[in-house]
Amino acid sequence: MRWALHFDREAVEVMYTIPVDSWRQIKPIIWALPDNPTPDSMQADEENPSWYWLALPGDYIVTYAIVDEDHVIRIVDIE
């Protein structure tokens, strides 16, 4: 079963501030998470072990949570 992506408001607000050229590189990585929510480059967040993060092109980081019971990947923040 494929996972659904849900975006927190903070993540959406940041998406609008990312330069278009960077966003073109970042978007496919985020949109690939429903097919593979645990890619090899994923790291557990030290402060919140139920959250994970991925380094993105352009020195951005996406923080997300995997909500197993709802089959949802919640994009918490992009920094």
HELIX and SHEET records of a PDB file:
HELIX    1   1 ARG A    9  MET A   15  1                                   7    
HELIX    2   2 VAL A   20  TRP A   31  1                                  12    
HELIX    3   3 ASP A   68  ASP A   70  5                                   3    
SHEET    1   A 5 ALA A   4  PHE A   7  0                                        
SHEET    2   A 5 VAL A  72  ILE A  78  1                                        
SHEET    3   A 5 TYR A  60  VAL A  67 -1                                        
SHEET    4   A 5 TRP A  51  LEU A  56 -1                                        
SHEET    5   A 5 GLN A  43  ALA A  44 -1                                        
END                                                                             
